[in-house]
Amino acid sequence: RLIDDLLELSRLQSGAVALTKQRMEADELLRDVVGRYGKIASEQGFGLSLEVPEGCPDAYGNPDRTEQVLIALLDNAIKHNEGGGDVIVRAEAAGERTVVSVVNRGAIADEDIEHIFERFYKADRARTGGGTGLGLSIARHLIESHGGKIWAESQPGKGSVFFFSLPILK
């Protein structure tokens, strides 16, 4: 897995990955992925919910790569969720963008938040297993190749929110 992730990241960084962008029904893509991950969250002892407003705008991007980003964020949220709260996936229109957020109860320290999208960075240095440390870096490169933005916010005791934005189809 590490080799596959390194090769993927290398291709993304070099610009060797051509993304075929198209109209995406953001609400359908989110429903599909959240539906598949509901059982995984349940097995971990919490719920996974989706909050999408009526009339959520279609986004413009590559559906497979957008799904890959959402899966990376959900894997991360499920792995680091604390305190028994549910993981929540939300989507909303924000100007010329569709913004997707993944909310969990796990907090990220202030000194770590600016580094979490770097390759091999793990906020919990005691964790040696459970991933390659490349998922969030790959997600960042994928979203940026869509002309979007990805970021995270965290508050101790309240949890973390990972966001990504994609252009709205005009």
N, C-alpha and C positions, 0 to 999 in steps of 0.2 A: 504493500500500500504506500509506503514511503517513497519508493521509486516512482510509482505511478503519479503520486502527488507532485513530486519534484519535476517530473517531465511535463505535467500539466502546467505547473507554475512557470517553468522555463518557456514553454510555447506561448503562454499568455504575455509574459514580459517581453518576449521578442517580437510580438505582433504577428506571429505565425498562425494564430487562430483567427479564421474569418467567421464572423458571426452573421448568419442570415437573420435579419430582423424582420418582424412582421407584427401585425395586429395581434395582441394577446388580450383575452378576456381575463383580466386580473382576478376577478372574483372566482371564476371557475378554476383557475390554476391554484389559487389558495385553498379553495374547498377540497380539491383533489389531494393536495399534499397534507393538509391538516387531517383529512379523513384517514389517510394511511398512517399518520403518526399518532392518532388518538389512542390506539392500543398500546403503543410503546410508553406513552405518558402514563396511561392507566396502570401498566405493570410497575411503574416507578412510584405509584401511589398518589398521583395528582391528575388533574384534568387538563385537557387542551381544548381551547375554544377559539372560535373565529368571529371577529366583529368586522363586517363589511357593510358599509352603508348602501341603501338602495340606490341604484344608478351609479355604482362605482365606475369611473371611466376606464376604457380600455387603455392599456399601455402599449408602448412600441418597443419591442426587443425580441430576444430569442427565447422562446418558451422553455426549451430544455435547459439552457444555461441559467435562466431565472429560477427555474425549479431547483437546480443545483445549489444556487445561493440560498434559497429558502431552506433547503434540507440542511445545509451547513449551519445556518442560524438556529434551526430547530434542534439539531443534534447538540449544539453548544448549550442552548437554553435548557434542554432536558437534562443534560449531564450536570449542569451547574445550578439547577433550581434548588432552592433551600426554603425551609419553613413551611412546606406543605401547600403553598399557593399554586394556583393553576398557571400554566403557560398560556399566554394570550397572543394571537396573531391578529393584527388590525391592518386595514387598508383605508386610505382616504385620499381625496384629491387635495393638492396643495399647489395652486396656481397652474403651471404648465406641467406638473409632475403628479404621478401616483406615488404615494409614500406608503411603504409597508413597514410595519414594526412588529417585533417579537419581544414580548415582555416576560420576564421571569423574576423570581425572588432572590436570585443570587447576585450579590454585590461585587463590584470590581473596584479595587483600590484606586485612588486618584493617580498614583504613580504608574499604574499599569494601563489605564484606559487609553493613553495616547500610543501605546505600543501593541495593542492586541491584534491589530491587522498586519503586523510584521511577521515574516516567516519564522517559524520555530519558536515564536514567543509563547510562553505559557505563564499565565499570571500566578498560578500556584506552582512554585518551583518544586514542591514535594511530589507533584504528580509526574511520574515517569512513564506511565502507560496511558491508554485511552485515547490515542490519537497521534497524528504526526506533527501537529503544531503548524500545519499548512492550510487548513480549511478556511480560516478567516482571511488569510492572505490571498488565497485563490478567489474567494468571494469578492474581495476588494477589487482585484484586477478584472473580474468578470463585470461587475457593476460599472466600473470606470470605462470599460470598453463599450458599454451601452450608452455612454454619455450621462451616466447617473452618478450618484454619490452614496457612500455607505459610512455610517458612523454609529457610535454607541454613547449612551449616557448611563450613569449609575449613581445611586444614592444609598449610603450605608443604611441598612435596616429596611429599605424599601425595595431594593432590587435593581435590575438593569433593563434597559431597552436598547435593542439593536434596530437600526433603521436602514432602509435603502430606498432610493428614489429612482424612478424610471420616467422617461418622457411620456406624456400622454399622446395618444394617437390623435392627430388632427384631421 
